[in-house]
Amino acid sequence: MVLKAIKKVRAKFKRVYLTMFKHYFVFFIIMVMILTLGIGLIVRSIIETTSSKEYIGEVQKYFMASKIVRADYKNIDMGKIGALGGWVEILDSDKKLIYVLGNKKDEQKSYSEEDLIYLVDQSYDKLKNSGEYYCSVANFKADEKKYYCIVKVPAEAMDITVDIKSTDEKYIEKIALKMVGSFILVILLIFLSVFLYAFWTSRKIVKPLRKILEGIKKMTEGDYSTRISFKADNEFAEIKDAFNFMAEKIETSERERERVEKLKQQLLVDISHDIKTPATSIQGYSKALYDGVVPEEKKQKRYLKIIYDKSQRVTALIDNLHELTKLDNQAYVICREKQDFCEFTREILAGFYKEIEDKGFQLEVEIPEREIIYEFDKIEMSRAVSNIIANSLKYNPDKTKMKIELSKNKDGIEFIIADDGIGIDEELKEQIFEPFTRGDSSRRSTGGTGLGLSIAKKIIEKHGGRLTINQHPGYKTCFKIELFSDKG
């Protein structure tokens, strides 16, 4: 038992451990994804900024011919070019100078292809050291003719280093802003993930707890029909099932308690009624005898016979009440011995032989010739079987057909007592085994106590068996006693 308990605890811990591990693992994966996304955004913003054409051309956009050239070349914006002492030359398709913007400082009037290539290939460092000009060449069309635009700026007049520095600072600022934005986005995503994870976890834990507390509150308020329902894993599902099982048990117990309480009240009423009636008769007839109002001896004997019969009825009622109370006591233990149930049944029938013969009952008996050994209390079992047979004889008309059938099966013993008499109303079948229930719903005096079947049922149950009303072909009423081998 201890090992089973330890294994159960370990199994529960394992389930909780795996559940929590699963939750934390999912949360960890989400965090890694968010951080990866944030780093990716930062790297992407740096790459996009530093590799953009805007960044590459920022240093040279004021000095590159391709940036300033236009079809209306006479209105080209000289801007910084002129301020640095540079100028712009416009060449025709033959590469001859046709127009100059700014103050031209060399004497060259035409160019060859090699000259243009040379101008383009010169690096800034070589130009600055040689004292020549920084040049930029671009071709363009105007009036459907091909032209060339050459920008020339004195190398010593243009401090590219300063421009690059200011440009880098500008783009470093842009990168920093994008990094801050990406960082803020990552923080927001982490915060959102934590919030969603907390919300998800709370639904997994808080919601079941809230449902359980609501159920407990309703139960404490007396609503035993309360059931809790929610989707959960592990211990919460077990708690839910345990709570619902407990609630069902309590509700059933409460209904049974109410039923027993009503039964007790009805029992007191019935006992009072059944004792009061013969007691009143005894009192009346005895008073008449005592007062001497009955001088005839024959009448006196009849009164004494009535008093005796009524006292017998009261005694039978008290005996049956005592028997019923005794059987209800859990401490009462029947004395069981192994005996032949077939011989026991024959003895019971022999005791009722005269009464059966007097009423002309057509008795059909099926009892095996071989022994059926069963462990039972002969006195109590005799009372139970006799009560059922006596009821059939008492409440059915003469010449009623009765069947007694005893058989043994794999589960134990099956004993049937059936008749084709007046039968039992359907509405009475469910309560026929309750105390003071008789076959007549009006409770007219029938000479019985109404406790016989209740006592019989309790005796059979004390033996671990079952007494029920069944259907049997050709018979209106059939009582079946089942005595199980594994409880015998």
DRENDO-1510 file (C-alpha; in Angstrom, 1 decimal, always signed):
<recs>
REC; n; res; u; v; w
REC; 1; MET; +0.0; +0.0; +0.0 .
REC; 2; VAL; +2.8; +2.4; +0.9 .
REC; 3; LEU; +4.6; +1.7; -2.4 .
REC; 4; LYS; +1.4; +2.3; -4.3 .
REC; 5; ALA; +0.9; +5.6; -2.5 .
REC; 6; ILE; +4.5; +6.6; -3.3 .
REC; 7; LYS; +4.1; +5.7; -6.9 .
REC; 8; LYS; +0.9; +7.7; -7.1 .
REC; 9; VAL; +2.6; +10.8; -5.6 .
REC; 10; ARG; +5.5; +10.4; -8.0 .
REC; 11; ALA; +3.1; +10.1; -11.0 .
REC; 12; LYS; +1.3; +13.3; -9.9 .
REC; 13; PHE; +4.6; +15.1; -9.4 .
REC; 14; LYS; +5.7; +13.9; -12.8 .
REC; 15; ARG; +2.6; +15.2; -14.4 .
REC; 16; VAL; +2.9; +18.6; -12.7 .
REC; 17; TYR; +6.6; +18.8; -13.5 .
REC; 18; LEU; +6.0; +18.0; -17.2 .
REC; 19; THR; +3.2; +20.5; -17.4 .
REC; 20; MET; +5.2; +23.3; -15.8 .
REC; 21; PHE; +8.2; +22.4; -17.9 .
REC; 22; LYS; +6.1; +22.6; -21.1 .
REC; 23; HIS; +4.8; +26.0; -20.1 .
REC; 24; TYR; +8.2; +27.4; -19.3 .
REC; 25; PHE; +9.7; +25.9; -22.5 .
REC; 26; VAL; +7.0; +27.5; -24.6 .
REC; 27; PHE; +7.7; +30.8; -22.8 .
REC; 28; PHE; +11.5; +30.4; -23.3 .
REC; 29; ILE; +11.0; +29.8; -27.1 .
REC; 30; ILE; +8.8; +32.9; -27.4 .
REC; 31; MET; +11.4; +35.0; -25.6 .
REC; 32; VAL; +14.2; +33.7; -27.9 .
REC; 33; MET; +12.0; +34.4; -30.9 .
REC; 34; ILE; +11.4; +38.0; -29.7 .
REC; 35; LEU; +15.1; +38.6; -29.0 .
REC; 36; THR; +16.1; +37.2; -32.3 .
REC; 37; LEU; +13.5; +39.4; -34.0 .
REC; 38; GLY; +14.8; +42.4; -32.2 .
REC; 39; ILE; +18.4; +41.7; -33.1 .
REC; 40; GLY; +17.4; +41.1; -36.7 .
REC; 41; LEU; +15.5; +44.4; -36.9 .
REC; 42; ILE; +18.6; +46.2; -35.5 .
REC; 43; VAL; +21.0; +44.5; -37.9 .
REC; 44; ARG; +18.6; +45.1; -40.8 .
REC; 45; SER; +18.2; +48.8; -40.0 .
REC; 46; ILE; +22.0; +49.2; -39.9 .
REC; 47; ILE; +22.5; +47.3; -43.2 .
REC; 48; GLU; +19.7; +49.2; -44.9 .
REC; 49; THR; +21.0; +52.6; -43.7 .
REC; 50; THR; +24.7; +52.0; -44.5 .
REC; 51; SER; +24.0; +50.4; -47.9 .
REC; 52; SER; +21.4; +52.8; -49.1 .
REC; 53; LYS; +22.1; +54.9; -52.1 .
REC; 54; GLU; +21.3; +58.0; -50.1 .
REC; 55; TYR; +24.1; +57.2; -47.7 .
REC; 56; ILE; +26.6; +56.3; -50.4 .
REC; 57; GLY; +25.8; +59.4; -52.5 .
REC; 58; GLU; +25.5; +61.8; -49.6 .
REC; 59; VAL; +29.2; +62.8; -49.7 .
REC; 60; GLN; +29.2; +63.2; -53.5 .
REC; 61; LYS; +25.7; +64.3; -54.4 .
REC; 62; TYR; +26.7; +68.0; -54.7 .
REC; 63; PHE; +29.7; +67.2; -56.9 .
REC; 64; MET; +28.6; +64.3; -59.1 .
REC; 65; ALA; +27.6; +65.3; -62.6 .
REC; 66; SER; +24.9; +62.7; -62.7 .
REC; 67; LYS; +23.3; +64.3; -59.6 .
REC; 68; ILE; +23.1; +67.9; -61.0 .
REC; 69; VAL; +22.7; +67.4; -64.7 .
REC; 70; ARG; +19.5; +68.4; -66.4 .
REC; 71; ALA; +18.3; +68.9; -70.0 .
REC; 72; ASP; +18.1; +72.6; -69.4 .
REC; 73; TYR; +21.8; +72.7; -68.7 .
REC; 74; LYS; +22.1; +76.5; -68.6 .
REC; 75; ASN; +20.1; +76.5; -65.4 .
REC; 76; ILE; +22.1; +73.8; -63.6 .
REC; 77; ASP; +22.3; +74.6; -59.9 .
REC; 78; MET; +26.0; +75.3; -59.2 .
REC; 79; GLY; +25.4; +75.4; -55.4 .
REC; 80; LYS; +28.5; +74.2; -53.5 .
REC; 81; ILE; +30.4; +73.7; -56.8 .
REC; 82; GLY; +30.7; +77.4; -57.4 .
REC; 83; ALA; +31.4; +78.1; -53.8 .
REC; 84; LEU; +34.4; +75.8; -53.8 .
REC; 85; GLY; +35.8; +77.5; -57.0 .
REC; 86; GLY; +34.6; +74.8; -59.3 .
REC; 87; TRP; +32.7; +75.0; -62.6 .
REC; 88; VAL; +30.6; +72.9; -65.0 .
REC; 89; GLU; +31.4; +72.2; -68.6 .
REC; 90; ILE; +28.8; +71.1; -71.2 .
REC; 91; LEU; +30.2; +69.1; -74.2 .
REC; 92; ASP; +28.4; +68.2; -77.4 .
REC; 93; SER; +28.3; +64.7; -78.9 .
REC; 94; ASP; +31.8; +65.3; -80.3 .
REC; 95; LYS; +33.0; +66.1; -76.8 .
REC; 96; LYS; +33.7; +69.7; -77.6 .
REC; 97; LEU; +33.0; +72.4; -75.1 .
REC; 98; ILE; +29.9; +74.4; -75.9 .
REC; 99; TYR; +28.9; +75.9; -72.6 .
REC; 100; VAL; +30.5; +76.7; -69.2 .
REC; 101; LEU; +28.8; +77.5; -65.9 .
REC; 102; GLY; +31.1; +79.2; -63.4 .
REC; 103; ASN; +34.7; +80.4; -63.6 .
REC; 104; LYS; +36.6; +78.0; -65.9 .
REC; 105; LYS; +40.3; +77.7; -64.7 .
REC; 106; ASP; +41.8; +75.6; -67.4 .
REC; 107; GLU; +42.2; +76.0; -71.2 .
REC; 108; GLN; +40.9; +72.6; -72.4 .
REC; 109; LYS; +38.2; +73.1; -75.2 .
REC; 110; SER; +37.7; +69.5; -76.3 .
REC; 111; TYR; +38.2; +65.9; -74.9 .
REC; 112; SER; +38.8; +62.5; -76.2 .
REC; 113; GLU; +37.4; +59.3; -74.9 .
REC; 114; GLU; +40.6; +58.6; -73.1 .
REC; 115; ASP; +40.5; +62.0; -71.4 .
REC; 116; LEU; +37.1; +61.4; -70.0 .
REC; 117; ILE; +38.1; +58.0; -68.7 .
REC; 118; TYR; +41.2; +59.4; -67.1 .
REC; 119; LEU; +39.1; +62.1; -65.4 .
REC; 120; VAL; +36.7; +59.6; -64.0 .
REC; 121; ASP; +39.4; +57.1; -62.8 .
REC; 122; GLN; +41.4; +59.7; -60.8 .
REC; 123; SER; +41.1; +59.1; -57.0 .
REC; 124; TYR; +40.7; +61.9; -54.6 .
REC; 125; ASP; +44.0; +61.3; -52.9 .
REC; 126; LYS; +46.0; +61.4; -56.2 .
REC; 127; LEU; +44.1; +64.6; -57.3 .
REC; 128; LYS; +44.7; +66.3; -54.0 .
REC; 129; ASN; +48.4; +65.5; -54.0 .
REC; 130; SER; +48.9; +66.6; -57.7 .
REC; 131; GLY; +47.0; +69.8; -57.3 .
REC; 132; GLU; +44.6; +68.9; -60.1 .
REC; 133; TYR; +40.8; +69.0; -60.1 .
REC; 134; TYR; +38.2; +66.6; -58.8 .
REC; 135; CYS; +36.1; +65.6; -61.9 .
REC; 136; SER; +32.8; +63.9; -62.5 .
REC; 137; VAL; +31.4; +63.1; -65.9 .
REC; 138; ALA; +27.9; +62.2; -67.0 .
REC; 139; ASN; +26.1; +62.1; -70.4 .
REC; 140; PHE; +22.6; +63.3; -71.0 .
REC; 141; LYS; +20.2; +64.2; -73.8 .
REC; 142; ALA; +18.6; +67.5; -74.7 .
REC; 143; ASP; +16.6; +68.3; -77.8 .
REC; 144; GLU; +17.2; +64.6; -78.8 .
REC; 145; LYS; +21.0; +65.2; -78.9 .
REC; 146; LYS; +23.7; +63.6; -76.8 .
REC; 147; TYR; +25.7; +65.9; -74.5 .
REC; 148; TYR; +28.3; +65.5; -71.7 .
REC; 149; CYS; +28.4; +67.2; -68.4 .
REC; 150; ILE; +31.7; +67.6; -66.6 .
REC; 151; VAL; +32.0; +68.9; -63.0 .
REC; 152; LYS; +35.4; +70.2; -62.0 .
REC; 153; VAL; +36.3; +71.3; -58.5 .
REC; 154; PRO; +39.8; +72.2; -57.3 .
REC; 155; ALA; +41.1; +69.3; -55.2 .
REC; 156; GLU; +42.7; +71.6; -52.6 .
REC; 157; ALA; +39.4; +73.5; -52.2 .
REC; 158; MET; +37.2; +70.5; -51.2 .
REC; 159; ASP; +37.6; +69.0; -47.8 .
REC; 160; ILE; +35.8; +65.7; -48.3 .
REC; 161; THR; +36.9; +64.4; -44.9 .
REC; 162; VAL; +34.8; +67.0; -43.1 .
REC; 163; ASP; +31.8; +66.2; -45.2 .
REC; 164; ILE; +32.2; +62.5; -44.6 .
REC; 165; LYS; +32.4; +63.0; -40.9 .
REC; 166; SER; +29.3; +65.1; -40.8 .
REC; 167; THR; +27.5; +62.6; -43.0 .
REC; 168; ASP; +28.5; +59.6; -40.9 .
REC; 169; GLU; +27.3; +61.4; -37.8 .
REC; 170; LYS; +24.0; +62.0; -39.5 .
REC; 171; TYR; +23.6; +58.4; -40.4 .
REC; 172; ILE; +24.9; +57.2; -37.1 .
REC; 173; GLU; +22.1; +59.2; -35.5 .
REC; 174; LYS; +19.6; +57.5; -37.9 .
REC; 175; ILE; +21.0; +54.1; -37.0 .
REC; 176; ALA; +20.8; +54.9; -33.3 .
REC; 177; LEU; +17.2; +56.0; -33.6 .
REC; 178; LYS; +16.3; +52.8; -35.4 .
REC; 179; MET; +18.1; +50.8; -32.8 .
REC; 180; VAL; +16.2; +52.5; -30.0 .
REC; 181; GLY; +13.0; +51.9; -31.9 .
REC; 182; SER; +13.8; +48.2; -32.3 .
REC; 183; PHE; +14.8; +48.0; -28.6 .
REC; 184; ILE; +11.5; +49.6; -27.6 .
REC; 185; LEU; +9.6; +47.2; -29.9 .
REC; 186; VAL; +11.4; +44.2; -28.3 .
REC; 187; ILE; +10.6; +45.5; -24.8 .
REC; 188; LEU; +7.0; +45.9; -25.8 .
REC; 189; LEU; +6.8; +42.5; -27.3 .
REC; 190; ILE; +8.4; +41.0; -24.2 .
REC; 191; PHE; +6.0; +42.8; -22.0 .
REC; 192; LEU; +3.1; +41.7; -24.2 .
REC; 193; SER; +4.3; +38.1; -24.1 .
REC; 194; VAL; +4.7; +38.1; -20.3 .
REC; 195; PHE; +1.2; +39.6; -20.0 .
REC; 196; LEU; -0.3; +37.0; -22.4 .
REC; 197; TYR; +1.6; +34.2; -20.7 .
REC; 198; ALA; +0.4; +35.3; -17.3 .
REC; 199; PHE; -3.2; +35.5; -18.6 .
REC; 200; TRP; -2.9; +32.1; -20.1 .
REC; 201; THR; -1.4; +30.6; -16.9 .
REC; 202; SER; -4.1; +32.3; -14.8 .
REC; 203; ARG; -6.8; +30.7; -17.0 .
REC; 204; LYS; -5.1; +27.4; -16.5 .
REC; 205; ILE; -4.9; +27.8; -12.7 .
REC; 206; VAL; -7.2; +30.7; -11.5 .
REC; 207; LYS; -10.2; +29.7; -13.5 .
REC; 208; PRO; -10.4; +26.1; -12.2 .
REC; 209; LEU; -9.8; +27.4; -8.6 .
REC; 210; ARG; -12.6; +30.0; -9.0 .
REC; 211; LYS; -14.9; +27.3; -10.3 .
REC; 212; ILE; -14.0; +25.0; -7.4 .
REC; 213; LEU; -14.6; +27.8; -4.9 .
REC; 214; GLU; -17.9; +28.7; -6.4 .
REC; 215; GLY; -19.0; +25.1; -6.2 .
REC; 216; ILE; -17.9; +24.8; -2.6 .
REC; 217; LYS; -19.8; +28.0; -1.7 .
REC; 218; LYS; -23.0; +26.7; -3.3 .
REC; 219; MET; -22.5; +23.4; -1.5 .
REC; 220; THR; -22.2; +25.2; +1.9 .
REC; 221; GLU; -25.4; +27.1; +1.0 .
REC; 222; GLY; -27.2; +23.8; +0.7 .
REC; 223; ASP; -27.3; +23.5; -3.1 .
REC; 224; TYR; -26.2; +19.8; -3.4 .
REC; 225; SER; -27.1; +19.7; -7.0 .
REC; 226; THR; -24.0; +21.8; -7.8 .
REC; 227; ARG; -21.5; +20.3; -10.2 .
REC; 228; ILE; -18.4; +22.0; -11.5 .
REC; 229; SER; -17.3; +21.9; -15.1 .
REC; 230; PHE; -14.1; +23.1; -16.7 .
REC; 231; LYS; -11.3; +21.9; -19.0 .
REC; 232; ALA; -8.1; +21.1; -17.1 .
REC; 233; ASP; -5.2; +18.7; -16.8 .
REC; 234; ASN; -3.6; +16.9; -14.0 .
REC; 235; GLU; -4.7; +17.5; -10.4 .
REC; 236; PHE; -7.4; +20.0; -11.3 .
REC; 237; ALA; -9.2; +17.4; -13.4 .
REC; 238; GLU; -8.9; +15.0; -10.5 .
REC; 239; ILE; -10.2; +17.6; -8.0 .
REC; 240; LYS; -13.1; +18.3; -10.4 .
REC; 241; ASP; -14.0; +14.6; -10.6 .
REC; 242; ALA; -13.6; +14.2; -6.9 .
REC; 243; PHE; -15.8; +17.2; -6.1 .
REC; 244; ASN; -18.5; +16.1; -8.5 .
REC; 245; PHE; -18.4; +12.6; -7.1 .
REC; 246; MET; -18.6; +14.0; -3.6 .
REC; 247; ALA; -21.5; +16.3; -4.5 .
REC; 248; GLU; -23.4; +13.4; -6.1 .
REC; 249; LYS; -22.8; +11.3; -3.0 .
REC; 250; ILE; -24.0; +14.2; -0.7 .
REC; 251; GLU; -27.0; +14.9; -2.9 .
REC; 252; THR; -27.9; +11.2; -2.9 .
REC; 253; SER; -27.4; +11.0; +0.9 .
REC; 254; GLU; -29.5; +14.1; +1.3 .
REC; 255; ARG; -32.3; +12.7; -0.8 .
REC; 256; GLU; -32.1; +9.4; +1.1 .
REC; 257; ARG; -32.1; +11.3; +4.4 .
REC; 258; GLU; -35.2; +13.2; +3.4 .
REC; 259; ARG; -36.8; +10.0; +2.3 .
REC; 260; VAL; -35.9; +8.2; +5.5 .
REC; 261; GLU; -37.2; +11.3; +7.5 .
REC; 262; LYS; -40.5; +11.2; +5.7 .
REC; 263; LEU; -40.6; +7.4; +6.1 .
REC; 264; LYS; -40.0; +7.8; +9.9 .
REC; 265; GLN; -42.8; +10.3; +10.1 .
REC; 266; GLN; -45.1; +8.0; +8.1 .
REC; 267; LEU; -43.9; +5.1; +10.2 .
REC; 268; LEU; -44.9; +6.9; +13.4 .
REC; 269; VAL; -48.3; +7.7; +11.9 .
REC; 270; ASP; -48.8; +4.1; +10.7 .
REC; 271; ILE; -47.7; +2.7; +14.0 .
REC; 272; SER; -50.0; +5.0; +15.9 .
REC; 273; HIS; -52.9; +4.0; +13.6 .
REC; 274; ASP; -52.2; +0.3; +13.7 .
REC; 275; ILE; -51.9; +0.2; +17.5 .
REC; 276; LYS; -54.7; +2.6; +18.2 .
REC; 277; THR; -57.3; +0.6; +16.3 .
REC; 278; PRO; -56.9; -2.7; +18.2 .
REC; 279; ALA; -56.2; -0.8; +21.4 .
REC; 280; THR; -59.5; +1.1; +21.1 .
REC; 281; SER; -61.3; -2.2; +20.4 .
REC; 282; ILE; -59.7; -3.8; +23.4 .
REC; 283; GLN; -60.5; -0.8; +25.6 .
REC; 284; GLY; -64.1; -0.8; +24.5 .
REC; 285; TYR; -64.9; -4.5; +24.8 .
REC; 286; SER; -63.0; -4.8; +28.1 .
REC; 287; LYS; -64.9; -1.8; +29.5 .
REC; 288; ALA; -68.2; -3.4; +28.5 .
REC; 289; LEU; -67.3; -6.6; +30.3 .
REC; 290; TYR; -66.0; -4.7; +33.3 .
REC; 291; ASP; -69.2; -2.6; +33.6 .
REC; 292; GLY; -71.3; -5.8; +33.3 .
REC; 293; VAL; -73.3; -4.6; +30.3 .
REC; 294; VAL; -72.9; -8.0; +28.6 .
REC; 295; PRO; -74.7; -10.5; +30.9 .
REC; 296; GLU; -74.9; -13.3; +28.3 .
REC; 297; GLU; -72.1; -15.8; +28.7 .
REC; 298; LYS; -72.0; -16.5; +25.0 .
REC; 299; LYS; -71.6; -12.8; +24.2 .
REC; 300; GLN; -69.0; -12.4; +26.9 .
REC; 301; LYS; -66.9; -15.2; +25.3 .
REC; 302; ARG; -67.2; -13.5; +21.9 .
REC; 303; TYR; -66.0; -10.2; +23.4 .
REC; 304; LEU; -63.1; -12.0; +25.1 .
REC; 305; LYS; -62.2; -13.6; +21.8 .
REC; 306; ILE; -62.2; -10.2; +20.1 .
REC; 307; ILE; -60.0; -8.8; +22.9 .
REC; 308; TYR; -57.6; -11.7; +22.5 .
REC; 309; ASP; -57.4; -11.4; +18.7 .
REC; 310; LYS; -56.8; -7.6; +18.9 .
REC; 311; SER; -54.1; -8.2; +21.5 .
REC; 312; GLN; -52.5; -10.8; +19.3 .
REC; 313; ARG; -52.5; -8.2; +16.5 .
REC; 314; VAL; -50.8; -5.7; +18.7 .
REC; 315; THR; -48.3; -8.3; +19.8 .
REC; 316; ALA; -47.5; -9.2; +16.2 .
REC; 317; LEU; -47.1; -5.6; +15.3 .
REC; 318; ILE; -44.6; -5.0; +18.2 .
REC; 319; ASP; -42.7; -8.2; +17.3 .
REC; 320; ASN; -42.4; -7.1; +13.7 .
REC; 321; LEU; -41.3; -3.6; +14.8 .
REC; 322; HIS; -38.7; -5.1; +17.0 .
REC; 323; GLU; -37.5; -7.4; +14.2 .
REC; 324; LEU; -37.3; -4.4; +11.8 .
REC; 325; THR; -35.4; -2.3; +14.3 .
REC; 326; LYS; -33.0; -5.1; +15.0 .
REC; 327; LEU; -32.3; -5.7; +11.3 .
REC; 328; ASP; -31.7; -1.9; +10.8 .
REC; 329; ASN; -29.0; -2.0; +13.4 .
REC; 330; GLN; -25.6; -2.4; +11.7 .
REC; 331; ALA; -24.2; -4.1; +14.8 .
REC; 332; TYR; -26.7; -7.0; +14.5 .
REC; 333; VAL; -25.0; -10.1; +13.0 .
REC; 334; ILE; -27.0; -13.1; +11.7 .
REC; 335; CYS; -25.9; -16.6; +12.7 .
REC; 336; ARG; -25.0; -18.4; +9.5 .
REC; 337; GLU; -24.5; -22.1; +9.0 .
REC; 338; LYS; -24.0; -24.2; +5.9 .
REC; 339; GLN; -27.2; -26.1; +5.2 .
REC; 340; ASP; -29.2; -27.6; +2.4 .
REC; 341; PHE; -31.4; -24.9; +1.0 .
REC; 342; CYS; -33.6; -27.4; -0.9 .
REC; 343; GLU; -34.5; -29.2; +2.4 .
REC; 344; PHE; -35.0; -25.8; +4.0 .
REC; 345; THR; -37.5; -24.9; +1.3 .
REC; 346; ARG; -39.4; -28.2; +1.7 .
REC; 347; GLU; -39.8; -27.6; +5.4 .
REC; 348; ILE; -41.2; -24.1; +4.8 .
REC; 349; LEU; -43.7; -25.4; +2.4 .
REC; 350; ALA; -44.7; -28.2; +4.8 .
REC; 351; GLY; -45.5; -25.6; +7.4 .
REC; 352; PHE; -47.9; -23.8; +4.9 .
REC; 353; TYR; -49.4; -27.1; +3.6 .
REC; 354; LYS; -52.7; -26.9; +5.6 .
REC; 355; GLU; -53.3; -23.2; +4.7 .
REC; 356; ILE; -52.5; -23.8; +1.1 .
REC; 357; GLU; -54.9; -26.8; +1.0 .
REC; 358; ASP; -57.7; -24.8; +2.8 .
REC; 359; LYS; -57.6; -22.0; +0.2 .
REC; 360; GLY; -57.4; -24.4; -2.6 .
REC; 361; PHE; -54.1; -22.9; -4.1 .
REC; 362; GLN; -52.8; -24.7; -7.1 .
REC; 363; LEU; -49.1; -25.1; -6.1 .
REC; 364; GLU; -46.4; -25.8; -8.6 .
REC; 365; VAL; -43.1; -26.7; -7.0 .
REC; 366; GLU; -39.7; -27.0; -8.7 .
REC; 367; ILE; -37.0; -28.0; -6.2 .
REC; 368; PRO; -33.8; -29.8; -7.3 .
REC; 369; GLU; -33.3; -33.4; -5.9 .
REC; 370; ARG; -29.7; -32.8; -5.3 .
REC; 371; GLU; -28.5; -30.7; -2.4 .
REC; 372; ILE; -27.8; -26.9; -2.7 .
REC; 373; ILE; -25.5; -26.1; +0.2 .
REC; 374; TYR; -25.5; -22.5; +1.3 .
REC; 375; GLU; -24.5; -20.6; +4.4 .
REC; 376; PHE; -27.5; -18.8; +5.9 .
REC; 377; ASP; -29.4; -18.1; +9.1 .
REC; 378; LYS; -32.2; -20.6; +9.1 .
REC; 379; ILE; -34.4; -18.7; +11.6 .
REC; 380; GLU; -34.1; -15.3; +9.8 .
REC; 381; MET; -34.3; -16.8; +6.3 .
REC; 382; SER; -37.4; -18.8; +7.4 .
REC; 383; ARG; -39.0; -15.5; +8.5 .
REC; 384; ALA; -38.2; -13.9; +5.2 .
REC; 385; VAL; -39.6; -16.7; +2.9 .
REC; 386; SER; -42.6; -17.2; +5.2 .
REC; 387; ASN; -43.5; -13.5; +5.1 .
REC; 388; ILE; -43.6; -13.6; +1.2 .
REC; 389; ILE; -45.6; -16.9; +1.1 .
REC; 390; ALA; -48.0; -15.6; +3.8 .
REC; 391; ASN; -48.6; -12.4; +1.9 .
REC; 392; SER; -49.6; -14.4; -1.2 .
REC; 393; LEU; -52.0; -16.6; +0.8 .
REC; 394; LYS; -53.5; -13.6; +2.7 .
REC; 395; TYR; -54.1; -11.2; -0.1 .
REC; 396; ASN; -55.1; -13.5; -3.0 .
REC; 397; PRO; -58.4; -15.3; -3.6 .
REC; 398; ASP; -59.0; -19.0; -3.3 .
REC; 399; LYS; -57.7; -21.3; -6.0 .
REC; 400; THR; -54.9; -18.9; -7.0 .
REC; 401; LYS; -52.0; -20.6; -8.8 .
REC; 402; MET; -48.7; -20.3; -7.0 .
REC; 403; LYS; -45.2; -21.3; -8.1 .
REC; 404; ILE; -42.2; -22.1; -5.9 .
REC; 405; GLU; -39.0; -22.5; -7.9 .
REC; 406; LEU; -35.5; -23.0; -6.6 .
REC; 407; SER; -32.4; -23.2; -8.8 .
REC; 408; LYS; -28.7; -22.8; -8.6 .
REC; 409; ASN; -26.6; -20.8; -11.2 .
REC; 410; LYS; -23.1; -19.6; -11.5 .
REC; 411; ASP; -23.8; -16.6; -9.3 .
REC; 412; GLY; -25.5; -18.5; -6.5 .
REC; 413; ILE; -29.1; -19.3; -5.6 .
REC; 414; GLU; -32.3; -18.1; -7.3 .
REC; 415; PHE; -35.5; -18.5; -5.4 .
REC; 416; ILE; -38.9; -17.5; -7.0 .
REC; 417; ILE; -42.3; -17.2; -5.3 .
REC; 418; ALA; -44.9; -16.3; -7.9 .
REC; 419; ASP; -48.7; -16.2; -8.1 .
REC; 420; ASP; -51.4; -15.2; -10.6 .
REC; 421; GLY; -53.6; -13.6; -8.0 .
REC; 422; ILE; -54.8; -9.9; -7.8 .
REC; 423; GLY; -51.3; -8.6; -8.6 .
REC; 424; ILE; -49.7; -5.4; -7.3 .
REC; 425; ASP; -50.4; -1.9; -8.8 .
REC; 426; GLU; -47.6; -0.4; -10.7 .
REC; 427; GLU; -47.4; +2.7; -8.5 .
REC; 428; LEU; -47.0; +0.5; -5.5 .
REC; 429; LYS; -44.2; -1.7; -6.8 .
REC; 430; GLU; -41.5; +0.9; -6.1 .
REC; 431; GLN; -42.5; +1.2; -2.5 .
REC; 432; ILE; -43.8; -2.3; -1.8 .
REC; 433; PHE; -40.8; -3.0; +0.4 .
REC; 434; GLU; -41.3; +0.1; +2.6 .
REC; 435; PRO; -42.8; -0.4; +6.1 .
REC; 436; PHE; -46.6; -0.4; +6.3 .
REC; 437; THR; -47.0; -0.6; +2.6 .
REC; 438; ARG; -49.9; -2.9; +1.7 .
REC; 439; GLY; -51.4; -4.0; -1.6 .
REC; 440; ASP; -54.4; -1.7; -1.0 .
REC; 441; SER; -53.6; +2.0; -1.4 .
REC; 442; SER; -56.5; +3.0; +0.8 .
REC; 443; ARG; -54.8; +1.2; +3.7 .
REC; 444; ARG; -58.0; -0.6; +4.7 .
REC; 445; SER; -57.6; -3.1; +7.5 .
REC; 446; THR; -56.4; -6.4; +6.1 .
REC; 447; GLY; -55.2; -8.1; +9.2 .
REC; 448; GLY; -51.5; -7.6; +8.4 .
REC; 449; THR; -49.0; -5.3; +9.9 .
REC; 450; GLY; -47.5; -4.1; +6.5 .
REC; 451; LEU; -44.0; -4.9; +7.7 .
REC; 452; GLY; -43.6; -8.4; +6.3 .
REC; 453; LEU; -42.0; -7.5; +3.0 .
REC; 454; SER; -39.8; -4.9; +4.6 .
REC; 455; ILE; -38.5; -7.5; +7.1 .
REC; 456; ALA; -38.0; -10.0; +4.3 .
REC; 457; LYS; -36.0; -7.6; +2.2 .
REC; 458; LYS; -33.7; -6.6; +5.1 .
REC; 459; ILE; -33.1; -10.3; +6.0 .
REC; 460; ILE; -32.1; -11.1; +2.4 .
REC; 461; GLU; -29.8; -8.1; +2.3 .
REC; 462; LYS; -28.2; -9.2; +5.6 .
REC; 463; HIS; -27.3; -12.3; +3.7 .
REC; 464; GLY; -25.7; -10.2; +1.0 .
REC; 465; GLY; -28.5; -11.0; -1.4 .
REC; 466; ARG; -31.3; -9.2; -3.2 .
REC; 467; LEU; -35.1; -9.3; -3.1 .
REC; 468; THR; -36.9; -7.8; -6.1 .
REC; 469; ILE; -40.2; -7.9; -7.9 .
REC; 470; ASN; -39.9; -9.4; -11.4 .
REC; 471; GLN; -42.0; -10.7; -14.2 .
REC; 472; HIS; -42.7; -14.4; -14.7 .
REC; 473; PRO; -44.6; -15.9; -17.6 .
REC; 474; GLY; -48.2; -16.8; -16.6 .
REC; 475; TYR; -48.0; -15.0; -13.2 .
REC; 476; LYS; -49.0; -11.5; -12.1 .
REC; 477; THR; -46.7; -11.2; -9.1 .
REC; 478; CYS; -43.2; -12.7; -8.8 .
REC; 479; PHE; -40.8; -12.2; -5.9 .
REC; 480; LYS; -37.2; -13.2; -6.7 .
REC; 481; ILE; -34.6; -13.9; -4.0 .
REC; 482; GLU; -31.0; -13.9; -5.2 .
REC; 483; LEU; -28.3; -15.2; -2.8 .
REC; 484; PHE; -24.8; -14.8; -4.2 .
REC; 485; SER; -22.1; -17.4; -3.8 .
REC; 486; ASP; -19.3; -15.0; -3.3 .
REC; 487; LYS; -21.2; -13.5; -0.3 .
REC; 488; GLY; -22.5; -16.7; +1.1 .
</recs>
